């Protein structure tokens, strides 16, 4: 794994967790349960 490759993966993983955090906050603000019946694919990060 090259340095730039791992840096890319790291920033991508951070973007994914930010995205999931936003989804979670959106759900809470709409009054939905944290763990609902959502069918979003689970990311391997």
BATILUM-482370 format. One record per residue: residue number from 1; x, y negated, z negated of N, C-alpha, C, O in turn. Coordinates in Angstrom, 1 decimal. Layout:
<nodes>
(node NUM, (X, Y, Z), (X, Y, Z), (X, Y, Z), (X, Y, Z))
...
</nodes>
This chain:
<nodes>
(node 1, (0.9, 1.2, 0.0), (0.0, 0.0, 0.0), (0.9, -1.2, 0.0), (1.8, -1.4, -0.9))
(node 2, (0.7, -2.1, 1.0), (1.5, -3.3, 1.0), (1.0, -4.3, 0.0), (-0.1, -4.2, -0.5))
(node 3, (1.8, -5.3, -0.3), (1.4, -6.4, -1.2), (0.2, -7.1, -0.8), (-0.8, -7.3, -1.5))
(node 4, (0.2, -7.5, 0.5), (-1.0, -8.3, 1.0), (-2.2, -7.4, 1.0), (-3.4, -7.8, 0.8))
(node 5, (-2.0, -6.1, 1.3), (-3.2, -5.1, 1.3), (-3.8, -5.0, -0.1), (-5.0, -5.1, -0.2))
(node 6, (-3.0, -4.9, -1.1), (-3.5, -4.8, -2.5), (-4.1, -6.1, -2.9), (-5.1, -6.1, -3.7))
(node 7, (-3.5, -7.2, -2.5), (-4.1, -8.5, -2.9), (-5.5, -8.7, -2.2), (-6.4, -9.2, -2.8))
(node 8, (-5.6, -8.2, -1.0), (-6.9, -8.3, -0.3), (-7.9, -7.4, -1.0), (-9.1, -7.8, -1.2))
(node 9, (-7.5, -6.2, -1.4), (-8.4, -5.3, -2.1), (-8.8, -5.9, -3.4), (-10.0, -5.9, -3.8))
(node 10, (-7.9, -6.6, -4.1), (-8.2, -7.2, -5.4), (-9.2, -8.3, -5.2), (-10.2, -8.3, -6.0))
(node 11, (-9.0, -9.2, -4.3), (-9.9, -10.3, -4.1), (-11.3, -9.8, -3.6), (-12.3, -10.3, -4.0))
(node 12, (-11.3, -8.7, -2.8), (-12.6, -8.1, -2.4), (-13.3, -7.5, -3.6), (-14.5, -7.7, -3.7))
(node 13, (-12.6, -6.8, -4.4), (-13.2, -6.3, -5.6), (-13.8, -7.4, -6.5), (-14.9, -7.2, -7.1))
(node 14, (-13.1, -8.5, -6.6), (-13.6, -9.6, -7.4), (-14.9, -10.2, -6.8), (-15.8, -10.6, -7.5))
(node 15, (-14.8, -10.3, -5.5), (-16.0, -10.8, -4.8), (-17.2, -9.9, -5.0), (-18.3, -10.4, -5.2))
(node 16, (-17.0, -8.6, -4.9), (-18.1, -7.7, -5.2), (-18.7, -7.8, -6.6), (-19.9, -7.9, -6.7))
(node 17, (-17.8, -7.9, -7.6), (-18.3, -8.1, -8.9), (-19.0, -9.4, -9.1), (-20.0, -9.5, -9.9))
(node 18, (-18.5, -10.5, -8.5), (-19.2, -11.7, -8.6), (-20.6, -11.6, -7.9), (-21.6, -12.1, -8.5))
(node 19, (-20.7, -10.9, -6.8), (-21.9, -10.7, -6.1), (-22.9, -9.9, -7.0), (-24.1, -10.3, -7.1))
(node 20, (-22.4, -8.9, -7.7), (-23.3, -8.1, -8.5), (-23.7, -8.9, -9.7), (-24.9, -8.8, -10.2))
(node 21, (-22.8, -9.8, -10.2), (-23.2, -10.6, -11.4), (-24.3, -11.6, -11.0), (-25.3, -11.8, -11.7))
(node 22, (-24.2, -12.1, -9.7), (-25.3, -13.0, -9.3), (-26.6, -12.3, -9.1), (-27.7, -12.8, -9.5))
(node 23, (-26.6, -11.1, -8.6), (-27.8, -10.3, -8.5), (-28.4, -10.1, -9.9), (-29.6, -10.2, -10.0))
(node 24, (-27.6, -9.7, -10.8), (-28.1, -9.5, -12.2), (-28.7, -10.7, -12.8), (-29.8, -10.6, -13.4))
(node 25, (-28.1, -11.9, -12.6), (-28.6, -13.1, -13.2), (-29.9, -13.5, -12.5), (-30.9, -13.9, -13.1))
(node 26, (-30.0, -13.3, -11.1), (-31.2, -13.5, -10.4), (-32.3, -12.7, -11.0), (-33.5, -13.1, -11.2))
(node 27, (-32.1, -11.4, -11.2), (-33.1, -10.5, -11.7), (-33.6, -10.9, -13.1), (-34.8, -10.9, -13.3))
(node 28, (-32.6, -11.3, -13.9), (-33.0, -11.8, -15.3), (-33.9, -13.0, -15.2), (-34.9, -13.2, -15.9))
(node 29, (-33.5, -14.0, -14.3), (-34.3, -15.2, -14.2), (-35.7, -15.0, -13.6), (-36.6, -15.7, -13.9))
(node 30, (-35.9, -13.9, -12.9), (-37.2, -13.5, -12.4), (-37.9, -12.6, -13.4), (-39.1, -12.2, -13.2))
(node 31, (-37.3, -12.3, -14.5), (-37.9, -11.5, -15.6), (-37.9, -10.0, -15.3), (-38.7, -9.3, -15.9))
(node 32, (-37.1, -9.6, -14.3), (-37.0, -8.2, -14.0), (-36.0, -7.5, -15.0), (-35.1, -8.2, -15.5))
(node 33, (-36.2, -6.2, -15.2), (-35.2, -5.5, -16.1), (-33.9, -5.4, -15.4), (-33.7, -5.4, -14.2))
(node 34, (-32.8, -5.4, -16.3), (-31.5, -5.3, -15.7), (-31.3, -4.1, -14.8), (-30.8, -4.2, -13.7))
(node 35, (-31.8, -3.0, -15.3), (-31.6, -1.7, -14.5), (-33.0, -1.4, -14.0), (-33.7, -0.6, -14.6))
(node 36, (-33.3, -1.9, -12.8), (-34.6, -1.7, -12.2), (-34.5, -0.5, -11.2), (-33.5, 0.2, -11.2))
(node 37, (-35.6, -0.4, -10.4), (-35.6, 0.7, -9.4), (-35.0, 0.1, -8.1), (-35.6, 0.2, -7.1))
(node 38, (-33.8, -0.4, -8.2), (-33.2, -1.0, -7.0), (-32.4, 0.1, -6.3), (-31.9, 1.0, -6.9))
(node 39, (-32.4, -0.1, -5.0), (-31.7, 0.9, -4.1), (-30.4, 0.4, -3.5), (-30.0, 0.8, -2.4))
(node 40, (-29.8, -0.5, -4.2), (-28.5, -1.1, -3.7), (-27.4, 0.0, -3.8), (-27.4, 0.6, -4.9))
(node 41, (-26.6, 0.2, -2.8), (-25.6, 1.2, -2.9), (-24.5, 0.8, -4.0), (-24.3, -0.4, -4.1))
(node 42, (-24.0, 1.8, -4.7), (-23.0, 1.5, -5.7), (-21.6, 1.4, -5.1), (-21.2, 2.3, -4.4))
(node 43, (-21.0, 0.3, -5.4), (-19.6, 0.1, -4.9), (-18.6, 0.8, -5.7), (-18.8, 0.9, -6.9))
(node 44, (-17.6, 1.4, -5.1), (-16.6, 2.2, -5.9), (-15.6, 1.3, -6.7), (-14.5, 1.8, -7.0))
(node 45, (-15.9, 0.1, -7.0), (-15.0, -0.7, -7.7), (-15.3, -0.7, -9.2), (-14.6, -1.4, -10.0))
</nodes>
